[in-house]
Amino acid sequence: MNIRSLLAFAALLLGLGAGARAETVTIACGAVGIEYRLCREGAEAWAAASGNAVTLIQSPSLTNDRLGLFQQLLAARSPDIDVFQIDIIWPAMLGRHFVDPRRFVPAKAIGAHFPRLIAAYTVKGVLKAMPWFADVGVLYYRRDLLDKYGLAPPASWDELARTARRVVDAEHAAGNADLVGLVFQGRAYEGLTVNALEWMAAAGGGAIVDASGSVTLDNPAAAAAIDGAARWIGTIAPRGVLAYAEEEARGVFQSGRALFMRNWPYAWPLLEGPGSPVRGRVGVAPLPGGGVLGGGGLAVSAYSAHPALAADLVAYLTGRDEQRRRARIGGFIPTIAAVYDAPAPATTKARWRAFKPMLDGAIARPARIVGDRYNQVSAIFWNAVHDTLAGRGAAAENLARAARRIERLRRGGKW
C-alpha cells in the first residue's frame, strides 16, 4: 500500500475527514495525552469559520516514530499532508521541505511570539514553522506523601533519591507495596536524551556538544550523572522504566504508584482531571538543575497544493485565542506573551506562574548546532545512556565510545 493509500485509510478509520467543501486541508497532529483532541477541535473550528474542510491524521506518539514517518512523506514530496506538527528540534532536519510562513502570515502575528522560540524554528535566517506551544521538563511529586513525612520537594537528584528511599521504605512497611520512588522516560528514544541532558546539566556535565560545536560528552561529570541514574534502576525506579515514554510514566504516577515523576506540563491537567486517583494530591517543582526546552510548531509543506490556505490554518491554531484555549484545557504553555496577560481561570494562571520561570531558564538541546545530523547525534547518545541504565557497561566507557562516534559525524571538524 502506498503512502497516499495509507493516509486515506487512516483518515477513514478515524472518521475525521470533513465533508466536501471549497478546499480540504490535511494536518498531522500528535497524540500524547489529549493533544490530538485539542488539535481536532481547533482545526474543526477553523474549518467552520473559514468555510473550508479539514482532515486530521493522528501521527505516532513517539517523536522517533513521528520523525521517521514525516521524513518518508517529505522525501517522497507527498502532497497528502499540508500541515505538519513538528518538534522544536526538527527545523534543521526537515526545514528544506517547509514554506516560510512569513509568505502568508502577517509580521505582527509572527512578532507576537517569544523571540527565543521564533529563533528555534529559524534555519539560516528562514522561518520554518510557527511556534504552537512551549515545553519544559518538570518534576511532579505526591504532595500528600511528602507532607506526611515532613519533607520538601528535592533540590538535587541525590536528595530526590534519598527522599524516595525514605518514603518508599516507610510506605512499603505500612502496606503500600506498589509505590515506587521515581518514573521517567527511560526508553531508548529522544525522551531519554532529554532526561539524560537534565541529569548532566545538574552535575555540570555539559550538553553533548558545546556552543562552538566541540563534542564534550566524554567528561567525568557527565559519566557521574549517568552512573547515578543507573543506580536508581531497581531501587527507587522500577526496571520497567527502561521501556517508558511519557504516557507510560504518567500512567504509573496517575494511578498513585509513584512518588516522583519527570514529565512535561501537558500531564498536569490530566493528573488533576475528574476521576484521577491523585487529583488534589500533586505538586509540581523545577527539576534539579533545570528542565530541557521542548515544544511544538506547525509547518506548511512545500508540496501542499494549498499553501496559503494551510498557512491560514496554521495562523489560526497558533494564534492567541487558540493558544489560550489549549492552555486552559490541556496545560500547553503559550508562546505568545500577550496570552499571559489575558483573562484566564485561576488554575490556568497557577500553571503559568509555575511553568513560565522554568521555561525562561530551560536547557537547549544542540539541534541548532549540529543541524541535520541532530537525530544521529541524539540516537548515539540515548543508546549509550540506555546501555548504562540497563547495566551494559559503565557510563565512562559508554559515553567515550559515543563521543568518538559523534565526532566522526563532523565533516572536516565542522557541523
C-alpha positions as CSV (number, residue, x, y, z in Angstrom):
1,M,0.0,0.0,0.0
2,N,1.5,3.4,-1.0
3,I,1.7,6.5,1.3
4,R,-1.4,8.1,-0.1
5,S,-3.5,4.9,0.5
6,L,-2.2,4.6,4.0
7,L,-3.1,8.1,4.9
8,A,-6.5,7.9,3.3
9,F,-7.2,4.6,5.1
10,A,-6.1,6.2,8.5
11,A,-8.4,9.1,8.0
12,L,-11.2,6.8,7.1
13,L,-10.7,4.6,10.2
14,L,-10.6,7.7,12.4
15,G,-13.7,9.2,10.8
16,L,-12.1,12.6,10.8
17,G,-12.5,13.8,7.2
18,A,-14.9,16.7,6.9
19,G,-17.5,16.8,4.1
20,A,-16.5,18.1,0.7
21,R,-16.5,21.9,0.6
22,A,-14.4,24.6,-1.0
23,E,-11.0,23.1,-0.2
24,T,-9.6,20.5,2.1
25,V,-6.5,20.9,4.3
26,T,-4.9,17.9,5.9
27,I,-3.0,18.3,9.2
28,A,-0.9,15.7,11.0
29,C,-1.3,16.1,14.8
30,G,0.4,14.5,17.7
31,A,-1.3,12.1,20.1
32,V,0.3,12.5,23.5
33,G,-2.3,13.0,26.3
34,I,-5.2,15.0,24.9
35,E,-3.2,16.9,22.3
36,Y,-4.9,15.1,19.4
37,R,-8.4,16.0,20.7
38,L,-7.4,19.7,21.1
39,C,-5.9,19.7,17.6
40,R,-9.1,18.3,16.2
41,E,-11.3,20.8,18.0
42,G,-9.1,23.7,16.9
43,A,-8.9,22.6,13.3
44,E,-12.7,22.0,13.1
45,A,-13.3,25.5,14.5
46,W,-11.1,26.9,11.7
47,A,-13.0,24.9,9.1
48,A,-16.3,26.1,10.4
49,A,-15.2,29.7,10.4
50,S,-13.4,29.6,7.0
51,G,-15.9,27.5,5.1
52,N,-13.3,25.0,4.1
53,A,-12.7,21.4,5.2
54,V,-10.1,19.8,7.3
55,T,-8.8,16.2,7.6
56,L,-6.8,15.1,10.5
57,I,-4.1,12.4,10.6
58,Q,-3.1,11.0,14.0
59,S,0.7,10.8,13.9
60,P,2.7,8.4,16.2
61,S,3.1,9.4,19.9
62,L,6.9,8.7,20.0
63,T,9.0,11.5,18.5
64,N,11.3,9.0,16.8
65,D,8.4,7.3,15.0
66,R,6.8,10.5,14.0
67,L,10.1,11.9,12.6
68,G,10.6,8.7,10.6
69,L,7.1,8.9,9.1
70,F,7.5,12.6,8.3
71,Q,10.9,12.0,6.7
72,Q,9.4,9.3,4.4
73,L,6.5,11.5,3.4
74,L,8.6,14.6,2.7
75,A,11.3,12.7,0.9
76,A,8.6,11.4,-1.4
77,R,7.4,15.1,-1.9
78,S,4.0,13.8,-0.9
79,P,1.2,16.4,-1.1
80,D,-1.0,14.3,1.2
81,I,-0.3,16.4,4.3
82,D,-0.4,20.2,4.2
83,V,0.4,21.0,7.8
84,F,2.9,19.1,10.0
85,Q,3.1,19.3,13.8
86,I,6.9,19.3,14.3
87,D,9.2,19.1,17.3
88,I,11.2,22.1,18.2
89,I,14.4,20.2,17.4
90,W,13.4,19.3,13.8
91,P,13.7,22.5,11.7
92,A,17.3,21.9,10.6
93,M,16.4,18.3,9.8
94,L,13.2,18.9,7.9
95,G,13.2,22.6,7.1
96,R,14.0,22.3,3.4
97,H,10.6,20.8,2.9
98,F,8.6,23.6,4.5
99,V,7.4,27.0,3.3
100,D,8.4,30.1,5.2
101,P,5.2,31.2,7.0
102,R,6.2,34.8,6.5
103,R,5.0,34.5,3.0
104,F,1.4,34.3,4.2
105,V,1.3,35.2,7.9
106,P,1.3,38.9,8.9
107,A,4.6,40.1,10.5
108,K,2.6,41.3,13.5
109,A,1.3,37.8,14.2
110,I,4.8,36.3,14.0
111,G,6.3,39.1,16.1
112,A,3.8,38.3,18.9
113,H,5.7,35.1,19.7
114,F,8.6,34.9,22.1
115,P,11.8,35.7,20.1
116,R,13.6,32.7,21.5
117,L,11.0,30.4,20.1
118,I,10.9,32.1,16.7
119,A,14.7,31.7,16.7
120,A,14.3,28.0,17.4
121,Y,12.2,27.5,14.3
122,T,14.5,29.5,12.1
123,V,17.3,28.0,10.0
124,K,19.8,30.2,8.3
125,G,17.5,33.2,8.5
126,V,14.4,31.3,7.2
127,L,11.5,30.6,9.4
128,K,10.4,27.0,9.0
129,A,7.3,26.8,11.4
130,M,5.1,28.8,13.7
131,P,5.5,28.1,17.4
132,W,2.4,26.4,18.8
133,F,3.3,25.6,22.3
134,A,6.4,25.6,24.5
135,D,7.5,22.8,26.8
136,V,10.0,22.3,29.6
137,G,10.8,19.3,31.7
138,V,9.3,19.5,35.2
139,L,9.1,17.4,38.4
140,Y,5.8,16.1,39.6
141,Y,5.5,14.8,43.2
142,R,3.0,13.5,45.6
143,R,2.4,16.4,47.8
144,D,0.4,14.4,50.3
145,L,3.2,11.9,50.8
146,L,5.9,14.5,51.2
147,D,3.7,16.3,53.7
148,K,3.1,13.1,55.6
149,Y,6.8,12.7,56.3
150,G,7.6,16.4,56.7
151,L,9.7,16.5,53.5
152,A,10.1,19.2,50.9
153,P,10.5,18.8,47.1
154,P,14.1,17.9,46.4
155,A,16.7,20.5,45.3
156,S,19.1,17.9,43.9
157,W,19.0,14.5,42.3
158,D,20.8,13.0,45.2
159,E,18.2,14.5,47.6
160,L,15.5,13.1,45.4
161,A,17.0,9.6,45.6
162,R,17.3,9.9,49.4
163,T,13.7,11.2,49.8
164,A,12.4,8.5,47.5
165,R,14.1,5.7,49.5
166,R,12.8,7.1,52.8
167,V,9.2,7.5,51.7
168,V,9.0,4.2,49.7
169,D,10.5,2.2,52.6
170,A,8.1,3.7,55.1
171,E,5.1,3.2,52.8
172,H,6.1,-0.4,52.0
173,A,6.3,-1.1,55.7
174,A,2.8,0.4,56.1
175,G,1.4,-1.9,53.4
176,N,1.6,0.4,50.3
177,A,3.7,-2.2,48.5
178,D,3.1,-0.9,44.9
179,L,4.7,2.5,45.5
180,V,7.9,3.3,43.6
181,G,10.1,6.3,44.0
182,L,10.6,7.7,40.5
183,V,9.3,7.3,37.0
184,F,10.7,9.0,33.9
185,Q,11.2,8.5,30.2
186,G,13.8,5.7,30.1
187,R,13.1,4.1,26.7
188,A,15.8,4.3,24.1
189,Y,14.4,7.3,22.2
190,E,14.6,11.1,22.2
191,G,12.8,11.3,25.6
192,L,15.8,9.6,27.2
193,T,18.2,12.1,25.6
194,V,16.1,14.9,27.2
195,N,16.2,13.2,30.6
196,A,19.9,12.5,30.5
197,L,20.7,16.0,29.5
198,E,18.8,17.2,32.6
199,W,20.8,14.9,34.8
200,M,24.1,16.0,33.2
201,A,23.2,19.7,33.4
202,A,22.6,19.4,37.1
203,A,26.0,17.8,37.5
204,G,27.8,20.3,35.3
205,G,28.3,17.7,32.6
206,G,27.6,19.8,29.6
207,A,25.2,19.0,26.7
208,I,26.8,16.5,24.3
209,V,28.1,19.3,22.0
210,D,29.1,22.8,23.2
211,A,28.3,26.1,21.6
212,S,31.4,26.0,19.5
213,G,30.5,22.6,18.0
214,S,33.0,20.6,20.0
215,V,32.0,17.2,21.2
216,T,32.1,17.4,25.0
217,L,30.3,14.3,26.0
218,D,33.3,12.4,27.3
219,N,33.8,14.0,30.7
220,P,33.7,12.9,34.4
221,A,30.7,15.0,35.4
222,A,28.6,13.6,32.6
223,A,29.6,10.0,33.5
224,A,28.9,10.5,37.2
225,A,25.4,11.8,36.4
226,I,24.5,8.8,34.2
227,D,26.0,6.3,36.6
228,G,24.0,7.9,39.3
229,A,20.8,7.5,37.3
230,A,21.7,3.8,36.6
231,R,21.8,3.2,40.4
232,W,18.1,4.2,40.5
233,I,17.1,1.3,38.4
234,G,15.7,-1.5,40.6
235,T,16.0,0.7,43.7
236,I,13.9,3.9,43.5
237,A,12.8,3.3,39.9
238,P,11.2,0.1,38.5
239,R,13.2,-1.8,35.9
240,G,10.2,-1.3,33.6
241,V,11.1,2.4,33.4
242,L,13.7,1.3,30.7
243,A,10.7,0.9,28.4
244,Y,8.7,4.0,29.5
245,A,7.9,7.0,27.3
246,E,5.8,10.0,28.5
247,E,2.4,8.2,28.7
248,E,3.8,5.1,30.4
249,A,5.3,7.2,33.1
250,R,2.1,9.3,33.5
251,G,0.1,6.1,33.8
252,V,2.1,4.8,36.7
253,F,2.2,8.2,38.5
254,Q,-1.5,9.0,37.9
255,S,-2.5,5.6,39.3
256,G,-0.9,6.6,42.6
257,R,2.0,4.2,42.3
258,A,4.9,6.7,42.2
259,L,6.2,9.4,44.5
260,F,8.1,11.4,41.8
261,M,7.7,11.8,38.0
262,R,9.7,13.6,35.4
263,N,7.4,14.7,32.6
264,W,6.1,17.7,30.6
265,P,3.4,20.3,31.5
266,Y,0.7,18.5,29.5
267,A,0.4,16.0,32.3
268,W,-0.8,18.4,35.0
269,P,-4.4,18.9,33.8
270,L,-4.7,15.1,33.3
271,L,-3.4,14.4,36.8
272,E,-5.9,16.9,38.2
273,G,-8.8,15.8,35.9
274,P,-12.1,14.3,37.1
275,G,-11.6,10.7,38.1
276,S,-7.8,10.9,38.5
277,P,-6.7,8.9,41.6
278,V,-4.2,11.6,42.5
279,R,-6.4,14.6,42.0
280,G,-5.7,17.3,44.6
281,R,-2.5,15.5,45.8
282,V,0.0,16.5,43.2
283,G,2.7,19.2,43.4
284,V,5.0,20.5,40.6
285,A,8.5,21.8,41.0
286,P,11.5,22.6,38.9
287,L,13.8,19.7,38.1
288,P,17.1,19.8,39.9
289,G,19.4,21.8,37.6
290,G,16.5,22.8,35.3
291,G,14.5,21.1,32.5
292,V,15.1,20.8,28.8
293,L,13.3,23.1,26.4
294,G,10.7,21.4,24.3
295,G,7.7,22.4,22.3
296,G,5.9,22.0,19.1
297,G,5.4,24.1,16.0
298,L,3.2,23.9,12.9
299,A,4.9,23.8,9.4
300,V,3.4,24.2,6.0
301,S,4.6,21.6,3.5
302,A,6.3,22.9,0.4
303,Y,4.4,20.2,-1.5
304,S,1.0,21.4,-0.4
305,A,-1.5,22.2,-3.2
306,H,-3.0,24.9,-1.0
307,P,0.0,26.6,0.9
308,A,-1.9,29.9,1.5
309,L,-4.9,28.0,3.0
310,A,-2.7,25.7,5.0
311,A,-0.9,28.8,6.4
312,D,-4.2,30.3,7.3
313,L,-5.0,27.2,9.4
314,V,-1.5,27.5,11.0
315,A,-2.1,31.1,11.8
316,Y,-5.4,30.3,13.4
317,L,-4.1,27.4,15.5
318,T,-1.0,29.3,16.7
319,G,-3.0,32.5,17.4
320,R,-3.7,34.0,20.8
321,D,-7.3,32.7,21.3
322,E,-6.5,29.1,20.4
323,Q,-3.3,29.1,22.5
324,R,-5.3,30.4,25.4
325,R,-7.9,27.6,24.9
326,R,-5.2,24.9,24.7
327,A,-3.5,26.3,27.9
328,R,-6.8,26.2,29.8
329,I,-7.8,22.7,28.8
330,G,-4.5,21.0,28.1
331,G,-1.9,22.8,30.1
332,F,0.1,23.7,27.0
333,I,2.5,26.6,27.6
334,P,1.6,29.6,25.3
335,T,4.3,31.0,23.0
336,I,2.7,34.5,22.8
337,A,3.4,36.9,25.6
338,A,0.0,38.6,25.4
339,V,-1.7,35.4,26.3
340,Y,-0.3,35.5,29.8
341,D,-1.9,38.9,30.4
342,A,-5.3,37.9,29.1
343,P,-8.1,36.8,31.5
344,A,-7.9,33.1,32.4
345,P,-9.2,30.7,35.1
346,A,-7.2,30.7,38.3
347,T,-6.0,27.2,37.7
348,T,-4.6,28.2,34.3
349,K,-2.9,31.2,35.8
350,A,-1.4,29.0,38.5
351,R,0.1,26.7,35.9
352,W,1.6,29.7,34.1
353,R,3.1,31.0,37.3
354,A,4.7,27.6,37.9
355,F,5.9,26.9,34.4
356,K,6.9,30.3,32.9
357,P,10.0,30.8,35.1
358,M,11.1,27.2,34.3
359,L,10.8,27.9,30.6
360,D,12.9,31.1,30.8
361,G,15.9,29.1,32.1
362,A,15.3,25.9,30.1
363,I,18.2,23.8,28.8
364,A,18.5,23.8,25.0
365,R,19.4,20.7,23.1
366,P,22.3,21.1,20.5
367,A,19.9,20.7,17.5
368,R,20.7,24.1,16.0
369,I,24.5,23.5,16.4
370,V,24.6,20.1,14.7
371,G,21.9,20.8,12.2
372,D,20.5,18.0,10.1
373,R,22.7,15.4,12.0
374,Y,20.9,16.0,15.3
375,N,18.9,12.8,15.1
376,Q,22.0,10.8,14.6
377,V,23.8,12.5,17.4
378,S,20.9,12.1,19.7
379,A,20.5,8.4,18.8
380,I,24.1,7.6,19.6
381,F,23.7,9.4,22.9
382,W,20.4,7.9,24.0
383,N,21.7,4.4,23.2
384,A,24.8,4.9,25.3
385,V,22.7,6.1,28.2
386,H,20.2,3.3,27.8
387,D,23.1,0.7,27.8
388,T,24.3,2.2,31.1
389,L,20.9,2.3,32.7
390,A,20.4,-1.4,31.7
391,G,23.7,-2.4,33.2
392,R,25.6,-2.9,30.0
393,G,28.8,-1.1,30.8
394,A,29.8,1.9,32.9
395,A,28.9,5.4,31.8
396,A,32.5,6.5,31.3
397,E,33.2,3.8,28.7
398,N,29.8,4.1,27.0
399,L,30.0,7.9,26.8
400,A,33.5,7.8,25.5
401,R,32.5,5.4,22.7
402,A,29.5,7.6,21.9
403,A,31.7,10.7,21.8
404,R,34.0,9.0,19.2
405,R,31.1,8.1,17.1
406,I,29.6,11.6,17.3
407,E,33.0,13.1,16.4
408,R,33.0,11.0,13.2
409,L,29.8,12.7,12.1
410,R,31.5,16.0,11.8
411,R,32.6,16.9,8.3
412,G,36.1,18.2,8.4
413,G,35.7,19.1,12.0
414,K,32.6,21.2,11.3
415,W,28.9,20.6,11.5
